[in-house]
Amino acid sequence: MDRYAVVGHPVAHSKSPFIHARFAEQTGAELEYGLMDVAPEDFTQAVKSFFDEGGCGLNITLPHKQRAWELSDWRSDGAERSEAVNTLFCDDDGRLRGHNTDGIGLVRDITGNHGGRIKGQRLLLLGAGGAVRGVMPALLAQKPASICIANRTVEKAESLVRHFAGPIAMQATHYDELAGRQFDLLINGTSAGLDGKVPALPEGILADSAWCYDMVYGRGQTPFQAWAMDQGAEQAIDGCGMLVEQAAQSFYIWRGVMPNTAGVITALRQTLQH
Ligand SMILES: NC(=O)c1ccc[n+]([C@@H]2O[C@H](COP(=O)([O-])OP(=O)(O)OC[C@H]3O[C@@H](n4cnc5c(N)ncnc54)[C@H](OP(=O)(O)O)[C@@H]3O)[C@@H](O)[C@H]2O)c1
């Protein structure tokens, strides 16, 4: 039986075991996918033991993505640029290979599953934590017109803008400095929604036909989706699809088979309702 797991702290809430069990059923794979709640000081040893004991692959979640990046002997371009790894596996030479599939998951959900556009759009990213950092390489690769990163702690947004500086116009800002500006695609990468909150955004920042995407997901509409609909967004999408798409990319990296995601997104939504 091939063994996989997600490592986090805490991790009990993770939907990854559910998603990978559906991928396994669909592809006829015999695997088990577990939860590993590991404190930061135990992370390195836990990863080593997992692979030494024949484990096949790990997903990495809060707060370990940066440490996983440091531990990796090889990193994909996206992981290298974001300095965050959410997928690990050990190659035949015993080298730890690190990927970041969050950005691919987000882009596939927006452009593939929902038929949205990132290229040429004015993007506003809310938040400057690990999630936003992780998706930046994939978003930049789509060639948006510009990216503005707004965060409660503006220094973190400034640091991301410096880190990802390149040909695409980028800016860091406080939320209250957004008044009078307009954006085509807003992506919420804050965890404010977990407390039922929305970042303090001024009125009127959605351009005509703007789309809003919340990386957060839960039972029913998220607070950010509700805010977006209230502001007249053309689409307000939650992060269920991103979660399943990033998992599918991890599954592909580990097993060389790309699972079908549509039915799994529907199944995940159904379990979240209950
Ligand atoms: N759908 C998916 O596949 C997926 C993938 C990755 C992450 N996520 C979700 O994305 C969210 C962020 O994850 P993360 O890893 O980036 O977490 P993180 O590193 O802890 O960062 C949290 C971010 O949220 C901001 N924030 C928290 N509470 C806020 C509030 N009340 N008002 C305004 N801003 C607030 C923080 O601002 P400060 O810097 O000012 O503290 C920071 O920018 C989580 O809810 C996570 O579940 C979803």
The ligand as an ORCA input file, in Angstrom:
! r2SCAN-3c Opt
* xyz 0 1
  N      -8.076     26.860     -1.273
  C      -6.823     26.473     -1.102
  O      -6.348     25.513     -1.726
  C      -5.923     27.243     -0.167
  C      -4.527     27.111     -0.270
  C      -3.726     27.844      0.606
  C      -4.323     28.669      1.555
  N      -5.678     28.754      1.628
  C      -6.330     29.638      2.631
  O      -5.784     30.937      2.540
  C      -5.819     31.571      3.809
  C      -4.486     32.234      4.129
  O      -3.492     31.228      4.306
  P      -1.973     31.604      4.586
  O      -1.214     30.336      4.512
  O      -1.521     32.731      3.729
  O      -2.026     32.130      6.097
  P      -0.970     33.097      6.805
  O       0.392     32.909      6.263
  O      -1.212     32.922      8.263
  O      -1.447     34.593      6.386
  C      -2.689     35.092      6.803
  C      -2.985     36.388      6.068
  O      -4.309     36.788      6.440
  C      -4.251     38.137      6.959
  N      -5.317     38.282      7.961
  C      -5.638     37.439      8.959
  N      -6.709     37.892      9.643
  C      -7.077     39.068      9.061
  C      -8.113     40.022      9.307
  N      -8.993     39.849     10.299
  N      -8.196     41.105      8.492
  C      -7.317     41.261      7.471
  N      -6.304     40.388      7.189
  C      -6.187     39.313      7.979
  C      -2.865     38.268      7.517
  O      -2.533     39.640      7.628
  P      -1.279     40.130      8.545
  O      -0.056     39.824      7.734
  O      -1.519     41.565      8.744
  O      -1.349     39.320      9.817
  C      -2.054     37.535      6.437
  O      -1.868     38.340      5.302
  C      -6.189     30.482      4.830
  O      -7.538     30.662      5.214
  C      -6.017     29.179      4.055
  O      -6.935     28.173      4.470
  C      -6.484     28.070      0.780
*
